[in-house]
Amino acid sequence: MKLFDFISKFRHLHPSQKKYHVDSRGEYAQLVFDRRDLQEWYRAVENMLGPPVKTEDQPVTDELIRLTEDFGEIFDHQTLFCVEKNDQRILAMFWPWRDSHLVTLKIMVSRSPN
């Protein structure tokens, strides 16, 4: 799956900001949206990737840090989705802004290390 194909599934949610980046590790996007829409965004990602591997109330483990280190690392208050399909790994991480009503959804599509 290409990042664009994945991102196109969110068009109906109207993110307020979008940033894209491609490098040797994969394709990345950051979508910023209003916290009031968080549950709708969770449902959209879960429909594509299945349940989260880490919710905001679960602690970070060394394994999760290794999984996300090229992606900005994961912190306690964040939610992480991860799936490996064919030769790809897709990560989606929700980063709520602590001092604002905004949330960033970081998405990465890369080659699976397996």
Stockholm file with secondary structure:
# STOCKHOLM 1.0

chainA/1-114         MKLFDFISKFRHLHPSQKKYHVDSRGEYAQLVFDRRDLQEWYRAVENMLGPPVKTEDQPVTDELIRLTEDFGEIFDHQTLFCVEKNDQRILAMFWPWRDSHLVTLKIMVSRSPN
#=GR chainA/1-114 SS CCHHHHHHTTGGGCCSEEEEEEETTEEEEEEEEEGGGHHHHHHHHHHHHCSCSBCTTSCCCHHHHHHHGGGTCCCTTCEEEEEEETTEEEEEEEEECTTSSEEEEEEEEEECCC
#=GC SS_cons         CCHHHHHHTTGGGCCSEEEEEEETTEEEEEEEEEGGGHHHHHHHHHHHHCSCSBCTTSCCCHHHHHHHGGGTCCCTTCEEEEEEETTEEEEEEEEECTTSSEEEEEEEEEECCC
//
